[in-house]
Amino acid sequence: AASAPGAGKKEPGRARGMALEGARSVCAAPEVLRQQGHGRLADVWSLGCLVLEMGTRTTVLGTRCEDALDAPDILEIAQMRHPPALPSTLPPDVADFLGHCLLPDPSARARAHRLALHPFLARPPGAGAV
């Protein structure tokens, strides 16, 4: 019997267990991975992860992005109680920005409207690489 077009294919971003298919779970906030909440403050964590990955090609765990393994990394991020160590090579304003984003306690993270005023985001294009 013929199957419907697209049958058996996974839908990107569809939830399955603790991981999201088609999404980088290592960018999910600790509270999301523990299934204890989500929202704008979780998005702030994810933004910090993306900035870190784009600038350094490493995850919040210090591993190279291409070496990240979802299952063990998810568990380690979910259990984080302290901010991740940041590379010492980051410019000070970038490290400060990430320090406001990558706090395991969501109530301690900066709000988006505050981050929008951060010097890292106010830096003119081409005024220094990450």
C-alpha positions as CSV (number, residue, x, y, z in Angstrom):
1,A,0.0,0.0,0.0
2,A,1.2,3.5,-0.9
3,S,1.7,5.9,2.0
4,A,0.8,9.5,2.1
5,P,3.4,12.0,0.9
6,G,5.7,12.9,3.7
7,A,4.6,9.9,5.8
8,G,7.3,8.8,8.2
9,K,9.1,12.2,8.0
10,K,9.8,14.0,11.3
11,E,8.4,17.5,11.6
12,P,11.1,20.0,12.6
13,G,10.7,21.5,16.1
14,R,8.1,18.9,17.2
15,A,8.5,18.0,20.8
16,R,9.6,14.5,21.6
17,G,10.6,13.6,25.2
18,M,13.0,16.1,26.6
19,A,14.6,17.1,23.2
20,L,13.1,19.0,20.4
21,E,13.6,17.5,17.0
22,G,15.1,19.9,14.5
23,A,16.2,22.3,17.3
24,R,19.4,22.7,19.2
25,S,18.5,21.5,22.7
26,V,21.9,22.8,24.1
27,C,20.5,26.3,23.6
28,A,17.4,25.6,25.8
29,A,17.4,27.2,29.2
30,P,17.9,25.0,32.3
31,E,14.3,25.5,33.5
32,V,13.0,24.5,30.1
33,L,15.1,21.3,30.1
34,R,13.8,20.5,33.6
35,Q,10.3,21.2,32.3
36,Q,9.8,23.8,35.0
37,G,8.8,26.8,32.9
38,H,9.5,28.8,29.7
39,G,9.0,32.3,28.4
40,R,10.8,35.4,27.7
41,L,13.6,34.8,30.2
42,A,14.2,31.4,28.7
43,D,14.6,33.2,25.4
44,V,17.2,35.5,27.0
45,W,19.2,32.4,27.9
46,S,18.9,31.1,24.3
47,L,20.0,34.4,22.9
48,G,23.1,34.2,25.1
49,C,23.8,30.7,23.8
50,L,23.5,31.8,20.2
51,V,25.8,34.8,20.7
52,L,28.3,32.6,22.4
53,E,28.1,30.0,19.7
54,M,28.3,32.5,16.8
55,G,31.3,34.2,18.4
56,T,33.3,31.3,19.7
57,R,31.9,28.1,18.1
58,T,31.5,26.7,21.6
59,T,28.5,25.9,23.7
60,V,27.8,27.0,27.3
61,L,29.5,23.9,28.4
62,G,32.7,24.9,26.6
63,T,32.5,22.2,24.0
64,R,32.8,22.9,20.3
65,C,29.4,23.2,18.7
66,E,30.1,20.3,16.3
67,D,31.0,18.1,19.2
68,A,27.9,18.8,21.3
69,L,25.9,15.8,22.2
70,D,22.3,16.5,23.0
71,A,21.5,13.8,25.7
72,P,24.5,14.3,28.1
73,D,24.7,18.1,27.4
74,I,21.0,18.5,28.2
75,L,21.4,16.8,31.5
76,E,24.4,19.0,32.4
77,I,22.6,22.2,31.4
78,A,19.4,21.2,33.2
79,Q,21.4,20.7,36.4
80,M,23.4,24.0,36.2
81,R,23.4,26.0,39.4
82,H,26.2,28.5,38.4
83,P,26.8,30.6,35.3
84,P,29.0,28.9,32.7
85,A,32.6,29.8,32.4
86,L,33.1,32.1,29.4
87,P,36.2,32.2,27.2
88,S,38.8,34.7,28.4
89,T,39.2,35.8,24.7
90,L,35.8,37.5,24.6
91,P,35.7,41.3,24.5
92,P,34.7,42.7,27.9
93,D,31.3,44.1,26.6
94,V,30.4,40.7,25.1
95,A,31.4,38.9,28.2
96,D,29.3,41.3,30.3
97,F,26.3,40.9,27.9
98,L,26.6,37.1,28.1
99,G,26.9,37.3,31.9
100,H,23.4,39.0,32.0
101,C,21.9,36.3,29.7
102,L,23.5,33.0,30.9
103,L,22.3,32.9,34.5
104,P,20.8,29.5,35.5
105,D,18.2,31.3,37.7
106,P,15.7,32.8,35.3
107,S,14.7,35.5,37.8
108,A,18.3,36.8,37.9
109,R,18.5,37.1,34.1
110,A,18.4,40.5,32.4
111,R,15.1,41.5,30.8
112,A,15.1,42.0,27.0
113,H,14.4,45.7,27.3
114,R,17.5,46.1,29.4
115,L,19.6,44.0,27.1
116,A,18.5,46.2,24.1
117,L,20.4,49.1,25.8
118,H,23.6,47.1,26.5
119,P,26.8,48.5,25.0
120,F,27.5,45.3,23.1
121,L,24.3,45.8,21.1
122,A,25.0,49.5,20.7
123,R,28.4,48.9,19.2
124,P,28.6,50.2,15.6
125,P,28.9,47.5,12.9
126,G,32.5,46.5,12.3
127,A,33.7,48.0,15.6
128,G,35.3,44.8,16.8
129,A,34.6,41.1,16.3
130,V,33.4,38.7,19.0
